[in-house]
Amino acid sequence: MKNFFEFYHGINETMNVMVKDANYEEAVQDLNDLSFYLSGKIINPLISKANEEQKEFFKKNRHPEIIAVDGTDWDKTSGVLNVYLQSIHSDLRETLKKYLKYYLQELDVKFDPNFVQNKSNMHGSDTFRIKIFDLPNRNNNRPPEVNMSNANAAYIFRNILGFRDFDWGFTVSVRELLLKINMYPNFKAKQDATEPTRNGNFVDFGISEKYILDKLNQIKQLTSWAIKNDYDFIEVT
């Protein structure tokens, strides 16, 4: 059984490493893909356009899981998406709802437009519950992506791979990124791992040796797909 920290790093996080210009709309093949796609398209743009009060509310109440699959239907094409609202200011929620409906319609997803709002039993948060009836058929040559929290992505790219100017919107050539990964010795991951820490109510769950190696391997697979399919750049959104 996974320990808590491995489980925590396995849930939906908030930064996506993607192949620049690849068609990710064609990659949405299950509810897990859909939750990642919507998170990448909506959350950061929504907050970047918010006023200072709304941004501060987001920072203060931030949770790593905002758009997530309900239950264990990650690999299904129908089910329920939960949108946890605890970090979304009340003045932004109608805008969030419009964004969600817009991108679901853009993807030709069959869904109930009458979102149910209630309290989450798991998080105690106000929640939009979106019933998904079906996803459109997609091709199988799906571009991969790697999902990480903002803090973990910054640690991997800045500390592990040496991209000191890394930030949201970061773009790097595929071959440069692959070279950096290939130059990283696996034994060093044990030295670079960090321990969980607590500061008052804030908990930093740390980054394990396994997490570092898993993420580097996933990013390497992403670069291999990009090279095979003639893409030149990787971006983080």
C-alpha positions in Angstrom: 0.0 0.0 0.0 1.3 3.5 -0.9 2.3 5.7 2.0 0.5 9.0 2.4 3.2 11.1 0.7 3.3 8.9 -2.4 -0.5 9.1 -2.5 -0.4 12.9 -2.1 1.9 13.3 -5.1 -0.3 11.0 -7.2 -3.4 13.2 -7.1 -4.2 16.0 -9.5 -1.6 18.8 -9.2 -1.4 22.2 -10.9 1.4 22.5 -13.5 1.5 20.6 -16.8 4.7 19.9 -18.8 3.5 19.6 -22.3 4.7 19.3 -25.9 4.3 22.8 -27.4 1.8 23.1 -30.3 0.7 19.4 -29.9 -3.1 18.9 -30.1 -4.1 18.0 -26.6 -7.7 18.3 -27.3 -7.3 15.0 -29.3 -5.6 13.5 -26.2 -8.6 13.6 -23.9 -9.5 9.9 -23.8 -10.8 9.5 -20.2 -11.9 11.5 -17.2 -8.4 11.8 -15.8 -7.2 13.4 -19.1 -10.2 15.7 -19.0 -9.5 16.9 -15.4 -5.9 17.7 -16.3 -6.9 19.4 -19.5 -9.4 21.6 -17.8 -7.1 22.4 -15.0 -4.4 23.5 -17.4 -6.7 25.6 -19.5 -8.7 27.3 -16.8 -7.1 27.7 -13.3 -4.0 29.7 -13.9 -5.6 32.0 -16.5 -8.6 32.5 -14.2 -6.3 33.6 -11.3 -3.9 35.6 -13.4 -6.9 37.8 -14.4 -8.3 38.1 -10.9 -8.0 41.2 -8.7 -5.6 41.4 -5.8 -8.2 40.3 -3.2 -9.2 37.3 -5.3 -5.5 36.3 -5.8 -4.8 36.6 -2.1 -7.9 34.5 -1.3 -6.6 31.8 -3.8 -3.1 31.8 -2.2 -4.4 31.7 1.4 -6.9 28.8 0.7 -5.0 27.0 -2.0 -5.5 23.2 -2.3 -3.5 21.0 -4.7 -6.7 19.4 -6.0 -9.2 21.7 -7.7 -10.6 19.8 -10.7 -10.7 16.0 -10.0 -12.5 12.8 -10.9 -15.1 11.7 -8.4 -14.4 8.2 -7.0 -12.3 5.8 -9.0 -13.5 6.4 -12.5 -10.2 8.0 -13.7 -10.0 5.7 -16.8 -13.7 5.9 -17.7 -15.4 8.2 -20.3 -18.4 8.9 -18.1 -18.8 9.8 -14.5 -18.5 13.0 -12.4 -15.9 15.7 -12.2 -15.6 17.6 -8.9 -14.5 21.2 -8.9 -13.4 22.1 -5.4 -14.1 25.8 -4.7 -12.4 26.4 -1.4 -9.6 28.5 -3.1 -11.9 30.2 -5.6 -13.3 33.6 -4.4 -17.1 33.7 -4.5 -16.9 36.6 -7.1 -15.0 34.3 -9.5 -17.2 31.2 -9.3 -19.7 32.2 -12.1 -16.7 33.0 -14.4 -15.2 29.7 -13.5 -18.5 28.0 -14.4 -18.5 29.8 -17.8 -14.9 28.7 -18.5 -15.8 25.1 -17.6 -18.8 25.0 -19.9 -16.9 26.7 -22.8 -14.0 24.2 -22.8 -16.3 21.2 -22.3 -18.3 22.3 -25.3 -15.1 23.0 -27.3 -14.1 19.4 -26.7 -17.6 18.1 -27.8 -18.0 16.5 -24.3 -21.5 15.4 -23.5 -22.3 16.8 -20.1 -25.1 18.1 -17.9 -24.9 22.0 -18.0 -26.8 22.2 -14.7 -23.9 21.9 -12.3 -24.8 20.6 -8.9 -23.3 22.7 -6.1 -22.9 21.0 -2.7 -20.3 20.3 0.1 -17.5 17.8 -0.5 -17.5 15.0 2.2 -13.7 14.7 1.7 -12.6 18.3 1.7 -15.5 20.1 3.4 -15.4 22.5 0.4 -18.1 24.0 -1.7 -18.0 21.9 -4.9 -19.4 22.0 -8.4 -20.3 18.5 -9.5 -20.3 18.0 -13.3 -22.0 14.9 -14.8 -20.1 13.7 -17.8 -22.1 11.4 -20.1 -19.5 10.7 -22.7 -16.3 11.8 -24.4 -15.8 12.0 -28.2 -13.7 9.3 -29.9 -10.0 10.3 -30.2 -7.0 9.0 -31.9 -4.4 6.8 -30.1 -1.2 8.8 -30.8 -1.8 11.0 -27.8 0.9 13.5 -26.8 2.0 12.8 -23.2 2.0 15.4 -20.4 3.5 15.4 -16.9 1.5 16.9 -14.0 3.2 18.4 -10.9 2.5 21.0 -8.3 4.0 24.5 -8.9 6.5 24.0 -6.1 7.5 20.5 -7.2 7.9 21.6 -10.9 10.1 24.5 -9.8 12.2 22.2 -7.7 12.6 19.6 -10.6 13.4 22.2 -13.3 15.5 24.6 -11.2 17.3 22.4 -8.7 17.5 19.1 -10.5 17.8 20.1 -14.1 19.4 23.5 -13.6 17.0 25.8 -15.4 17.3 28.8 -13.0 14.9 31.0 -15.0 12.1 28.4 -14.8 8.6 29.8 -14.1 5.0 29.3 -15.3 5.0 29.6 -19.1 8.6 28.3 -19.3 9.6 26.9 -22.8 12.7 24.9 -23.6 13.9 23.0 -26.7 13.1 19.3 -26.6 16.8 18.3 -27.2 18.2 20.6 -24.5 15.7 19.2 -22.0 16.5 15.6 -23.0 20.3 16.3 -22.7 19.8 17.7 -19.1 17.8 14.6 -18.1 20.4 12.3 -19.6 23.2 14.1 -17.7 21.5 13.6 -14.3 22.9 10.6 -12.5 20.2 8.5 -10.9 22.1 8.1 -7.6 21.9 11.8 -7.0 18.2 11.6 -6.6 18.7 10.3 -3.0 20.8 13.4 -2.2 18.3 15.8 -3.8 15.2 14.3 -2.0 13.6 16.5 0.6 11.9 15.6 3.9 8.3 16.6 4.8 8.2 19.6 7.1 5.5 21.5 9.0 5.4 25.2 9.7 2.3 26.0 11.8 -0.7 24.9 9.7 1.4 24.7 6.5 2.8 21.3 5.6 5.5 20.8 2.9 5.3 17.1 1.9 8.8 17.0 0.6 10.0 15.2 -2.6 11.1 11.6 -2.4 13.9 10.0 -4.4 11.2 7.9 -6.2 9.2 11.0 -7.1 12.2 12.7 -8.6 13.1 9.6 -10.7 9.5 9.0 -11.8 9.0 12.6 -12.9 12.3 12.7 -14.8 11.4 9.4 -16.6 7.9 10.8 -17.5 9.5 14.0 -18.9 12.0 11.9 -20.8 9.2 9.9 -22.4 7.5 13.2 -23.3 10.6 14.4 -25.1 10.9 11.1 -26.9 7.3 11.4 -28.2 8.0 15.0 -29.2 11.2 14.0 -31.2 9.4 11.1 -32.9 6.5 13.4 -33.9 8.7 16.3 -35.1 8.0 18.8 -32.3 10.8 21.1 -31.2 9.7 22.6 -27.8 8.4 21.7 -24.4 6.3 24.2 -22.4 5.0 24.3 -18.8 1.5 25.7 -18.3 
